[in-house]
Amino acid sequence: MNKETIPILGNKHYNEDTVFLPENLLREARRQKNKKEQNIPAICLFDPDGDLADYLVREGKAVKSEYWACYHSSLYEFQVDNYEIGILPCVVGSSYAVLVAEQLFVSGCRLLISITSAGIINPPATGKKFALITSSVRDEGTSYHYLPADKASTLNEKLFKHIEHKLTSLDCPFFPATSWTTDAPFRETASSIDAMKKQNVACVEMEAAALYAVAEVKKLDIICFAHLTNSMAQTEGDFEKGEESGSTASLNLISYLLDALSSKKYL
């Protein structure tokens, strides 16, 4: 079977501009919602579980943006180490993540961070709970609309070099790893999990491959992390994320990342 017989791989025109533009969608959304055009924070965060956003709002540390006009999501603003950050809860899955990411980057975002819960495939030797996703197996559909099937989905090399110097520090909360991005979480079979184990994949999640694909094509800065929280509910008591449902650990990770980037003059 060749790509011409697989619908998702056929009729792709990677060098052709799109007709439907995110900036035009937002133009109409602002008109209908009577919102002013103004930039959102330059640093934004996807919080697929929504736990961090809930915590920040509950503690009075985040406020809803007046200017985010997206039809499909809400954006809140909070601060970490004097950096203003936009956080979007419950952006789950590749197609949704890319839909919102493209709108963020035409609205003033310059760096997008994603911290998603992930199922453990190969437990890390370090015992760390966060994986910095440097590459991802493309087992979803969205990335194939951006990159040909023979291209890898990886973290931007320049961006990685801004972080690499911190990876050997004992206090670094994350380790570099490969993830498996799926768009069918309830089809994670024993055979497919075993295949990922043999490829030394650390975890399974639902957004990274697509986000890295759009980042490569559109020359965007996107960093994906996986919070290793579960074993696909194989045992009771799974999906525990720690203090404040992982919020404290996520804020520590964000602070550490921003420090690493600022020390290399990225921020």
LINHUPE-V16951 format. One record per backbone hydrogen bond with DSSP energy under -1.0 kcal/mol. NH is the residue of the N-H (numbers start at 1). CO is the residue of the C=O. E is the energy in kcal/mol with one decimal. If there is no record, write none. Layout:
# LINHUPE-V16951
NH&CO&E + NH&CO&E
This chain:
# LINHUPE-V16951
5&2&-1.7 + 6&3&-1.1 + 9&6&-1.9 + 10&6&-1.1 + 16&13&-1.9 + 25&21&-1.9 + 26&22&-2.3 + 27&23&-1.7 + 28&24&-1.8 + 29&25&-2.1 + 30&26&-2.9 + 31&27&-1.8 + 32&28&-2.5 + 33&29&-2.5 + 35&30&-2.0 + 40&107&-2.5 + 44&111&-2.7 + 45&86&-3.0 + 46&113&-3.1 + 47&88&-2.4 + 50&47&-1.1 + 54&50&-2.2 + 55&51&-2.3 + 56&52&-2.6 + 57&53&-2.5 + 58&54&-2.6 + 59&55&-2.1 + 60&57&-1.4 + 61&56&-3.1 + 63&77&-1.9 + 65&75&-3.1 + 76&87&-2.6 + 77&63&-3.1 + 78&85&-2.4 + 80&83&-2.1 + 83&80&-2.1 + 85&78&-3.2 + 86&43&-2.5 + 87&76&-3.2 + 88&45&-2.8 + 90&47&-2.3 + 92&90&-1.2 + 97&93&-2.5 + 98&94&-2.4 + 99&95&-2.2 + 100&96&-2.3 + 101&97&-2.7 + 102&98&-2.4 + 104&100&-2.2 + 105&101&-2.1 + 107&104&-1.6 + 109&104&-2.0 + 110&42&-3.5 + 111&42&-2.2 + 112&221&-2.4 + 113&44&-2.7 + 114&223&-2.5 + 115&46&-2.0 + 116&225&-2.2 + 118&227&-2.3 + 119&204&-2.2 + 120&230&-3.1 + 121&202&-2.8 + 122&202&-1.3 + 131&226&-2.8 + 132&175&-3.0 + 133&224&-2.4 + 134&177&-2.7 + 136&153&-2.2 + 137&179&-2.8 + 139&137&-1.6 + 139&181&-1.5 + 144&141&-1.0 + 145&142&-2.0 + 146&143&-1.5 + 147&143&-3.0 + 151&148&-1.9 + 155&134&-2.4 + 160&156&-2.4 + 161&157&-2.0 + 163&160&-1.4 + 164&160&-2.6 + 166&163&-2.4 + 167&164&-1.4 + 169&166&-1.4 + 172&169&-1.6 + 175&130&-1.5 + 177&132&-2.2 + 179&135&-2.3 + 180&203&-2.1 + 181&137&-2.1 + 182&205&-2.5 + 183&139&-1.0 + 187&184&-2.2 + 189&187&-1.5 + 193&189&-2.5 + 194&190&-2.3 + 195&191&-2.1 + 196&192&-1.9 + 197&193&-2.3 + 198&194&-2.0 + 200&197&-1.7 + 201&196&-2.3 + 202&178&-2.8 + 204&119&-2.2 + 205&180&-2.4 + 211&207&-2.2 + 212&208&-2.9 + 213&209&-1.5 + 214&210&-2.4 + 215&211&-2.0 + 216&212&-2.0 + 217&213&-2.2 + 218&214&-2.6 + 220&215&-2.1 + 223&112&-2.7 + 225&114&-3.4 + 226&131&-2.4 + 227&116&-3.5 + 228&129&-3.3 + 229&118&-1.6 + 229&227&-1.2 + 230&118&-1.3 + 239&229&-1.0 + 245&242&-1.3 + 247&244&-1.8 + 248&243&-1.1 + 250&246&-2.4 + 251&247&-2.5 + 252&248&-1.9 + 253&249&-2.2 + 254&250&-2.5 + 255&251&-2.4 + 256&252&-2.4 + 257&253&-2.8 + 258&254&-2.7 + 259&255&-2.1 + 260&256&-2.2 + 261&257&-2.5 + 262&258&-2.6 + 263&259&-2.1 + 265&262&-1.7 + 266&261&-2.9
